[in-house]
């Protein structure tokens, strides 16, 4: 169960990163540095928020 949940978490993170890549590519086509900065901020925020929650859930249910 632990391995499947961890794999699902990383698959969801990968899906979200590809979605945000396509979304931001259509939003900022002329300024790639602004798009890359915004994407780095979004991914850092996602990892900072969801990784402790996921670890807490793993520890709680294991």
PDB file with SEQRES, HELIX, SHEET and CRYST1 records, atoms N, CA, C and O in Angstrom:
SEQRES   1 A   62  UNK UNK UNK UNK UNK UNK UNK UNK UNK UNK UNK UNK UNK          
SEQRES   2 A   62  UNK UNK UNK UNK UNK UNK UNK UNK UNK UNK UNK UNK UNK          
SEQRES   3 A   62  UNK UNK UNK UNK UNK UNK UNK UNK UNK UNK UNK UNK UNK          
SEQRES   4 A   62  UNK UNK UNK UNK UNK UNK UNK UNK UNK UNK UNK UNK UNK          
SEQRES   5 A   62  UNK UNK UNK UNK UNK UNK UNK UNK UNK UNK                      
HELIX    1 AA1 UNK A    2  UNK A   27  1                                  26    
HELIX    2 AA2 UNK A   32  UNK A   61  1                                  30    
CRYST1    1.000    1.000    1.000  90.00  90.00  90.00 P 1           1          
ATOM      1  N   UNK A   1       0.836  -1.197   0.000  1.00  0.00           N  
ATOM      2  CA  UNK A   1       0.000   0.000   0.000  1.00  0.00           C  
ATOM      3  C   UNK A   1       0.874   1.252   0.000  1.00  0.00           C  
ATOM      4  O   UNK A   1       0.563   2.230  -0.679  1.00  0.00           O  
ATOM      5  N   UNK A   2       1.956   1.220   0.752  1.00  0.00           N  
ATOM      6  CA  UNK A   2       2.849   2.384   0.833  1.00  0.00           C  
ATOM      7  C   UNK A   2       3.465   2.701  -0.522  1.00  0.00           C  
ATOM      8  O   UNK A   2       3.535   3.864  -0.921  1.00  0.00           O  
ATOM      9  N   UNK A   3       3.911   1.666  -1.230  1.00  0.00           N  
ATOM     10  CA  UNK A   3       4.556   1.886  -2.522  1.00  0.00           C  
ATOM     11  C   UNK A   3       3.560   2.402  -3.558  1.00  0.00           C  
ATOM     12  O   UNK A   3       3.901   3.272  -4.360  1.00  0.00           O  
ATOM     13  N   UNK A   4       2.328   1.875  -3.553  1.00  0.00           N  
ATOM     14  CA  UNK A   4       1.326   2.329  -4.509  1.00  0.00           C  
ATOM     15  C   UNK A   4       0.931   3.774  -4.254  1.00  0.00           C  
ATOM     16  O   UNK A   4       0.731   4.535  -5.201  1.00  0.00           O  
ATOM     17  N   UNK A   5       0.815   4.170  -2.975  1.00  0.00           N  
ATOM     18  CA  UNK A   5       0.447   5.548  -2.681  1.00  0.00           C  
ATOM     19  C   UNK A   5       1.565   6.498  -3.079  1.00  0.00           C  
ATOM     20  O   UNK A   5       1.303   7.579  -3.607  1.00  0.00           O  
ATOM     21  N   UNK A   6       2.798   6.107  -2.831  1.00  0.00           N  
ATOM     22  CA  UNK A   6       3.935   6.946  -3.215  1.00  0.00           C  
ATOM     23  C   UNK A   6       4.017   7.080  -4.737  1.00  0.00           C  
ATOM     24  O   UNK A   6       4.290   8.165  -5.252  1.00  0.00           O  
ATOM     25  N   UNK A   7       3.784   5.989  -5.450  1.00  0.00           N  
ATOM     26  CA  UNK A   7       3.799   6.042  -6.913  1.00  0.00           C  
ATOM     27  C   UNK A   7       2.662   6.920  -7.432  1.00  0.00           C  
ATOM     28  O   UNK A   7       2.854   7.681  -8.380  1.00  0.00           O  
ATOM     29  N   UNK A   8       1.482   6.824  -6.821  1.00  0.00           N  
ATOM     30  CA  UNK A   8       0.364   7.667  -7.230  1.00  0.00           C  
ATOM     31  C   UNK A   8       0.639   9.133  -6.980  1.00  0.00           C  
ATOM     32  O   UNK A   8       0.248   9.986  -7.777  1.00  0.00           O  
ATOM     33  N   UNK A   9       1.322   9.440  -5.857  1.00  0.00           N  
ATOM     34  CA  UNK A   9       1.666  10.822  -5.561  1.00  0.00           C  
ATOM     35  C   UNK A   9       2.608  11.386  -6.617  1.00  0.00           C  
ATOM     36  O   UNK A   9       2.415  12.510  -7.080  1.00  0.00           O  
ATOM     37  N   UNK A  10       3.629  10.616  -7.005  1.00  0.00           N  
ATOM     38  CA  UNK A  10       4.581  11.124  -7.991  1.00  0.00           C  
ATOM     39  C   UNK A  10       3.959  11.198  -9.382  1.00  0.00           C  
ATOM     40  O   UNK A  10       4.299  12.089 -10.161  1.00  0.00           O  
ATOM     41  N   UNK A  11       3.052  10.274  -9.706  1.00  0.00           N  
ATOM     42  CA  UNK A  11       2.365  10.342 -10.997  1.00  0.00           C  
ATOM     43  C   UNK A  11       1.476  11.581 -11.056  1.00  0.00           C  
ATOM     44  O   UNK A  11       1.410  12.258 -12.082  1.00  0.00           O  
ATOM     45  N   UNK A  12       0.785  11.877  -9.936  1.00  0.00           N  
ATOM     46  CA  UNK A  12      -0.030  13.088  -9.896  1.00  0.00           C  
ATOM     47  C   UNK A  12       0.806  14.346 -10.011  1.00  0.00           C  
ATOM     48  O   UNK A  12       0.396  15.304 -10.666  1.00  0.00           O  
ATOM     49  N   UNK A  13       1.979  14.360  -9.380  1.00  0.00           N  
ATOM     50  CA  UNK A  13       2.876  15.514  -9.482  1.00  0.00           C  
ATOM     51  C   UNK A  13       3.360  15.692 -10.915  1.00  0.00           C  
ATOM     52  O   UNK A  13       3.461  16.818 -11.403  1.00  0.00           O  
ATOM     53  N   UNK A  14       3.659  14.585 -11.590  1.00  0.00           N  
ATOM     54  CA  UNK A  14       4.103  14.647 -12.984  1.00  0.00           C  
ATOM     55  C   UNK A  14       2.983  15.150 -13.892  1.00  0.00           C  
ATOM     56  O   UNK A  14       3.225  15.962 -14.784  1.00  0.00           O  
ATOM     57  N   UNK A  15       1.751  14.667 -13.664  1.00  0.00           N  
ATOM     58  CA  UNK A  15       0.618  15.135 -14.465  1.00  0.00           C  
ATOM     59  C   UNK A  15       0.383  16.625 -14.265  1.00  0.00           C  
ATOM     60  O   UNK A  15       0.123  17.348 -15.226  1.00  0.00           O  
ATOM     61  N   UNK A  16       0.474  17.094 -13.000  1.00  0.00           N  
ATOM     62  CA  UNK A  16       0.256  18.505 -12.736  1.00  0.00           C  
ATOM     63  C   UNK A  16       1.350  19.353 -13.378  1.00  0.00           C  
ATOM     64  O   UNK A  16       1.066  20.440 -13.881  1.00  0.00           O  
ATOM     65  N   UNK A  17       2.599  18.875 -13.370  1.00  0.00           N  
ATOM     66  CA  UNK A  17       3.688  19.659 -13.956  1.00  0.00           C  
ATOM     67  C   UNK A  17       3.528  19.760 -15.473  1.00  0.00           C  
ATOM     68  O   UNK A  17       3.790  20.815 -16.050  1.00  0.00           O  
ATOM     69  N   UNK A  18       3.101  18.675 -16.126  1.00  0.00           N  
ATOM     70  CA  UNK A  18       2.899  18.759 -17.574  1.00  0.00           C  
ATOM     71  C   UNK A  18       1.709  19.657 -17.905  1.00  0.00           C  
ATOM     72  O   UNK A  18       1.752  20.394 -18.890  1.00  0.00           O  
ATOM     73  N   UNK A  19       0.636  19.606 -17.088  1.00  0.00           N  
ATOM     74  CA  UNK A  19      -0.514  20.478 -17.311  1.00  0.00           C  
ATOM     75  C   UNK A  19      -0.130  21.941 -17.165  1.00  0.00           C  
ATOM     76  O   UNK A  19      -0.509  22.772 -17.991  1.00  0.00           O  
ATOM     77  N   UNK A  20       0.628  22.260 -16.108  1.00  0.00           N  
ATOM     78  CA  UNK A  20       1.019  23.648 -15.900  1.00  0.00           C  
ATOM     79  C   UNK A  20       1.991  24.108 -16.985  1.00  0.00           C  
ATOM     80  O   UNK A  20       2.001  25.283 -17.354  1.00  0.00           O  
ATOM     81  N   UNK A  21       2.810  23.183 -17.498  1.00  0.00           N  
ATOM     82  CA  UNK A  21       3.713  23.538 -18.589  1.00  0.00           C  
ATOM     83  C   UNK A  21       2.929  23.972 -19.819  1.00  0.00           C  
ATOM     84  O   UNK A  21       3.236  25.008 -20.408  1.00  0.00           O  
ATOM     85  N   UNK A  22       1.917  23.196 -20.220  1.00  0.00           N  
ATOM     86  CA  UNK A  22       1.125  23.564 -21.392  1.00  0.00           C  
ATOM     87  C   UNK A  22       0.300  24.824 -21.134  1.00  0.00           C  
ATOM     88  O   UNK A  22       0.157  25.664 -22.023  1.00  0.00           O  
ATOM     89  N   UNK A  23      -0.243  24.959 -19.920  1.00  0.00           N  
ATOM     90  CA  UNK A  23      -1.056  26.126 -19.602  1.00  0.00           C  
ATOM     91  C   UNK A  23      -0.225  27.401 -19.627  1.00  0.00           C  
ATOM     92  O   UNK A  23      -0.649  28.412 -20.187  1.00  0.00           O  
ATOM     93  N   UNK A  24       0.956  27.354 -19.022  1.00  0.00           N  
ATOM     94  CA  UNK A  24       1.800  28.548 -18.972  1.00  0.00           C  
ATOM     95  C   UNK A  24       2.434  28.837 -20.317  1.00  0.00           C  
ATOM     96  O   UNK A  24       2.752  29.991 -20.604  1.00  0.00           O  
ATOM     97  N   UNK A  25       2.629  27.831 -21.148  1.00  0.00           N  
ATOM     98  CA  UNK A  25       3.153  28.068 -22.490  1.00  0.00           C  
ATOM     99  C   UNK A  25       2.140  28.842 -23.319  1.00  0.00           C  
ATOM    100  O   UNK A  25       2.525  29.666 -24.148  1.00  0.00           O  
ATOM    101  N   UNK A  26       0.840  28.592 -23.107  1.00  0.00           N  
ATOM    102  CA  UNK A  26      -0.169  29.345 -23.833  1.00  0.00           C  
ATOM    103  C   UNK A  26      -0.395  30.721 -23.209  1.00  0.00           C  
ATOM    104  O   UNK A  26      -0.823  31.648 -23.898  1.00  0.00           O  
ATOM    105  N   UNK A  27      -0.111  30.864 -21.904  1.00  0.00           N  
ATOM    106  CA  UNK A  27      -0.358  32.136 -21.246  1.00  0.00           C  
ATOM    107  C   UNK A  27       0.752  33.139 -21.537  1.00  0.00           C  
ATOM    108  O   UNK A  27       0.474  34.300 -21.839  1.00  0.00           O  
ATOM    109  N   UNK A  28       2.009  32.703 -21.450  1.00  0.00           N  
ATOM    110  CA  UNK A  28       3.140  33.586 -21.701  1.00  0.00           C  
ATOM    111  C   UNK A  28       3.968  33.062 -22.876  1.00  0.00           C  
ATOM    112  O   UNK A  28       5.031  32.478 -22.668  1.00  0.00           O  
ATOM    113  N   UNK A  29       3.490  33.266 -24.108  1.00  0.00           N  
ATOM    114  CA  UNK A  29       4.301  32.753 -25.222  1.00  0.00           C  
ATOM    115  C   UNK A  29       5.511  33.623 -25.533  1.00  0.00           C  
ATOM    116  O   UNK A  29       6.496  33.120 -26.073  1.00  0.00           O  
ATOM    117  N   UNK A  30       5.468  34.939 -25.202  1.00  0.00           N  
ATOM    118  CA  UNK A  30       6.546  35.844 -25.596  1.00  0.00           C  
ATOM    119  C   UNK A  30       7.605  36.021 -24.514  1.00  0.00           C  
ATOM    120  O   UNK A  30       8.693  36.517 -24.808  1.00  0.00           O  
ATOM    121  N   UNK A  31       7.322  35.630 -23.268  1.00  0.00           N  
ATOM    122  CA  UNK A  31       8.276  35.848 -22.180  1.00  0.00           C  
ATOM    123  C   UNK A  31       8.591  34.519 -21.500  1.00  0.00           C  
ATOM    124  O   UNK A  31       7.957  34.167 -20.505  1.00  0.00           O  
ATOM    125  N   UNK A  32       9.571  33.775 -22.031  1.00  0.00           N  
ATOM    126  CA  UNK A  32       9.849  32.453 -21.447  1.00  0.00           C  
ATOM    127  C   UNK A  32      10.447  32.532 -20.048  1.00  0.00           C  
ATOM    128  O   UNK A  32      10.238  31.625 -19.242  1.00  0.00           O  
ATOM    129  N   UNK A  33      11.199  33.611 -19.737  1.00  0.00           N  
ATOM    130  CA  UNK A  33      11.792  33.699 -18.397  1.00  0.00           C  
ATOM    131  C   UNK A  33      10.712  33.876 -17.344  1.00  0.00           C  
ATOM    132  O   UNK A  33      10.823  33.334 -16.244  1.00  0.00           O  
ATOM    133  N   UNK A  34       9.666  34.629 -17.670  1.00  0.00           N  
ATOM    134  CA  UNK A  34       8.563  34.819 -16.719  1.00  0.00           C  
ATOM    135  C   UNK A  34       7.787  33.526 -16.538  1.00  0.00           C  
ATOM    136  O   UNK A  34       7.353  33.203 -15.432  1.00  0.00           O  
ATOM    137  N   UNK A  35       7.613  32.787 -17.624  1.00  0.00           N  
ATOM    138  CA  UNK A  35       6.911  31.505 -17.532  1.00  0.00           C  
ATOM    139  C   UNK A  35       7.702  30.508 -16.679  1.00  0.00           C  
ATOM    140  O   UNK A  35       7.130  29.806 -15.845  1.00  0.00           O  
ATOM    141  N   UNK A  36       9.011  30.452 -16.893  1.00  0.00           N  
ATOM    142  CA  UNK A  36       9.841  29.514 -16.127  1.00  0.00           C  
ATOM    143  C   UNK A  36       9.880  29.886 -14.655  1.00  0.00           C  
ATOM    144  O   UNK A  36       9.866  29.009 -13.792  1.00  0.00           O  
ATOM    145  N   UNK A  37       9.929  31.189 -14.361  1.00  0.00           N  
ATOM    146  CA  UNK A  37       9.937  31.629 -12.965  1.00  0.00           C  
ATOM    147  C   UNK A  37       8.623  31.272 -12.283  1.00  0.00           C  
ATOM    148  O   UNK A  37       8.616  30.782 -11.153  1.00  0.00           O  
ATOM    149  N   UNK A  38       7.514  31.519 -12.969  1.00  0.00           N  
ATOM    150  CA  UNK A  38       6.209  31.206 -12.392  1.00  0.00           C  
ATOM    151  C   UNK A  38       6.043  29.705 -12.199  1.00  0.00           C  
ATOM    152  O   UNK A  38       5.458  29.263 -11.210  1.00  0.00           O  
ATOM    153  N   UNK A  39       6.565  28.909 -13.157  1.00  0.00           N  
ATOM    154  CA  UNK A  39       6.455  27.464 -13.038  1.00  0.00           C  
ATOM    155  C   UNK A  39       7.301  26.936 -11.881  1.00  0.00           C  
ATOM    156  O   UNK A  39       6.889  26.012 -11.179  1.00  0.00           O  
ATOM    157  N   UNK A  40       8.484  27.522 -11.680  1.00  0.00           N  
ATOM    158  CA  UNK A  40       9.319  27.108 -10.559  1.00  0.00           C  
ATOM    159  C   UNK A  40       8.649  27.468  -9.230  1.00  0.00           C  
ATOM    160  O   UNK A  40       8.709  26.687  -8.280  1.00  0.00           O  
ATOM    161  N   UNK A  41       8.016  28.631  -9.153  1.00  0.00           N  
ATOM    162  CA  UNK A  41       7.328  29.020  -7.928  1.00  0.00           C  
ATOM    163  C   UNK A  41       6.138  28.108  -7.653  1.00  0.00           C  
ATOM    164  O   UNK A  41       5.913  27.705  -6.512  1.00  0.00           O  
ATOM    165  N   UNK A  42       5.373  27.779  -8.700  1.00  0.00           N  
ATOM    166  CA  UNK A  42       4.207  26.905  -8.524  1.00  0.00           C  
ATOM    167  C   UNK A  42       4.649  25.527  -8.056  1.00  0.00           C  
ATOM    168  O   UNK A  42       4.039  24.960  -7.150  1.00  0.00           O  
ATOM    169  N   UNK A  43       5.701  24.979  -8.661  1.00  0.00           N  
ATOM    170  CA  UNK A  43       6.128  23.636  -8.279  1.00  0.00           C  
ATOM    171  C   UNK A  43       6.729  23.616  -6.881  1.00  0.00           C  
ATOM    172  O   UNK A  43       6.529  22.658  -6.134  1.00  0.00           O  
ATOM    173  N   UNK A  44       7.470  24.671  -6.518  1.00  0.00           N  
ATOM    174  CA  UNK A  44       7.989  24.745  -5.162  1.00  0.00           C  
ATOM    175  C   UNK A  44       6.871  24.825  -4.135  1.00  0.00           C  
ATOM    176  O   UNK A  44       6.951  24.206  -3.074  1.00  0.00           O  
ATOM    177  N   UNK A  45       5.825  25.592  -4.449  1.00  0.00           N  
ATOM    178  CA  UNK A  45       4.684  25.702  -3.534  1.00  0.00           C  
ATOM    179  C   UNK A  45       3.952  24.375  -3.410  1.00  0.00           C  
ATOM    180  O   UNK A  45       3.556  23.986  -2.312  1.00  0.00           O  
ATOM    181  N   UNK A  46       3.765  23.672  -4.535  1.00  0.00           N  
ATOM    182  CA  UNK A  46       3.085  22.377  -4.500  1.00  0.00           C  
ATOM    183  C   UNK A  46       3.865  21.375  -3.651  1.00  0.00           C  
ATOM    184  O   UNK A  46       3.291  20.654  -2.835  1.00  0.00           O  
ATOM    185  N   UNK A  47       5.192  21.343  -3.857  1.00  0.00           N  
ATOM    186  CA  UNK A  47       6.002  20.383  -3.102  1.00  0.00           C  
ATOM    187  C   UNK A  47       6.025  20.743  -1.622  1.00  0.00           C  
ATOM    188  O   UNK A  47       5.974  19.857  -0.769  1.00  0.00           O  
ATOM    189  N   UNK A  48       6.104  22.052  -1.307  1.00  0.00           N  
ATOM    190  CA  UNK A  48       6.134  22.472   0.088  1.00  0.00           C  
ATOM    191  C   UNK A  48       4.825  22.172   0.799  1.00  0.00           C  
ATOM    192  O   UNK A  48       4.826  21.867   1.992  1.00  0.00           O  
ATOM    193  N   UNK A  49       3.701  22.254   0.078  1.00  0.00           N  
ATOM    194  CA  UNK A  49       2.405  22.023   0.725  1.00  0.00           C  
ATOM    195  C   UNK A  49       2.066  20.538   0.773  1.00  0.00           C  
ATOM    196  O   UNK A  49       1.687  20.027   1.826  1.00  0.00           O  
ATOM    197  N   UNK A  50       2.198  19.841  -0.352  1.00  0.00           N  
ATOM    198  CA  UNK A  50       1.657  18.486  -0.438  1.00  0.00           C  
ATOM    199  C   UNK A  50       2.588  17.403   0.076  1.00  0.00           C  
ATOM    200  O   UNK A  50       2.124  16.339   0.486  1.00  0.00           O  
ATOM    201  N   UNK A  51       3.899  17.651   0.063  1.00  0.00           N  
ATOM    202  CA  UNK A  51       4.806  16.612   0.519  1.00  0.00           C  
ATOM    203  C   UNK A  51       4.705  16.356   2.024  1.00  0.00           C  
ATOM    204  O   UNK A  51       4.674  15.190   2.416  1.00  0.00           O  
ATOM    205  N   UNK A  52       4.652  17.391   2.906  1.00  0.00           N  
ATOM    206  CA  UNK A  52       4.424  17.088   4.325  1.00  0.00           C  
ATOM    207  C   UNK A  52       3.073  16.454   4.601  1.00  0.00           C  
ATOM    208  O   UNK A  52       2.962  15.599   5.479  1.00  0.00           O  
ATOM    209  N   UNK A  53       2.040  16.859   3.865  1.00  0.00           N  
ATOM    210  CA  UNK A  53       0.717  16.240   4.055  1.00  0.00           C  
ATOM    211  C   UNK A  53       0.768  14.771   3.662  1.00  0.00           C  
ATOM    212  O   UNK A  53       0.217  13.918   4.357  1.00  0.00           O  
ATOM    213  N   UNK A  54       1.430  14.474   2.544  1.00  0.00           N  
ATOM    214  CA  UNK A  54       1.541  13.081   2.098  1.00  0.00           C  
ATOM    215  C   UNK A  54       2.350  12.252   3.084  1.00  0.00           C  
ATOM    216  O   UNK A  54       2.003  11.105   3.363  1.00  0.00           O  
ATOM    217  N   UNK A  55       3.428  12.829   3.615  1.00  0.00           N  
ATOM    218  CA  UNK A  55       4.234  12.092   4.598  1.00  0.00           C  
ATOM    219  C   UNK A  55       3.421  11.848   5.868  1.00  0.00           C  
ATOM    220  O   UNK A  55       3.492  10.772   6.461  1.00  0.00           O  
ATOM    221  N   UNK A  56       2.645  12.859   6.283  1.00  0.00           N  
ATOM    222  CA  UNK A  56       1.814  12.685   7.480  1.00  0.00           C  
ATOM    223  C   UNK A  56       0.757  11.603   7.268  1.00  0.00           C  
ATOM    224  O   UNK A  56       0.481  10.811   8.169  1.00  0.00           O  
ATOM    225  N   UNK A  57       0.169  11.576   6.073  1.00  0.00           N  
ATOM    226  CA  UNK A  57      -0.832  10.544   5.774  1.00  0.00           C  
ATOM    227  C   UNK A  57      -0.181   9.159   5.777  1.00  0.00           C  
ATOM    228  O   UNK A  57      -0.754   8.206   6.304  1.00  0.00           O  
ATOM    229  N   UNK A  58       1.012   9.044   5.190  1.00  0.00           N  
ATOM    230  CA  UNK A  58       1.715   7.757   5.182  1.00  0.00           C  
ATOM    231  C   UNK A  58       2.023   7.291   6.600  1.00  0.00           C  
ATOM    232  O   UNK A  58       1.841   6.119   6.931  1.00  0.00           O  
ATOM    233  N   UNK A  59       2.491   8.216   7.434  1.00  0.00           N  
ATOM    234  CA  UNK A  59       2.823   7.852   8.811  1.00  0.00           C  
ATOM    235  C   UNK A  59       1.568   7.499   9.612  1.00  0.00           C  
ATOM    236  O   UNK A  59       1.602   6.625  10.477  1.00  0.00           O  
ATOM    237  N   UNK A  60       0.468   8.181   9.319  1.00  0.00           N  
ATOM    238  CA  UNK A  60      -0.765   7.959  10.076  1.00  0.00           C  
ATOM    239  C   UNK A  60      -1.378   6.594   9.764  1.00  0.00           C  
ATOM    240  O   UNK A  60      -1.844   5.894  10.663  1.00  0.00           O  
ATOM    241  N   UNK A  61      -1.373   6.220   8.473  1.00  0.00           N  
ATOM    242  CA  UNK A  61      -2.029   4.979   8.078  1.00  0.00           C  
ATOM    243  C   UNK A  61      -1.115   3.770   8.097  1.00  0.00           C  
ATOM    244  O   UNK A  61      -1.593   2.649   7.923  1.00  0.00           O  
ATOM    245  N   UNK A  62       0.171   3.951   8.298  1.00  0.00           N  
ATOM    246  CA  UNK A  62       1.063   2.797   8.295  1.00  0.00           C  
ATOM    247  C   UNK A  62       1.227   2.225   9.712  1.00  0.00           C  
ATOM    248  O   UNK A  62       1.947   1.245   9.902  1.00  0.00           O  
TER     249      UNK A  62                                                      
END                                                                             
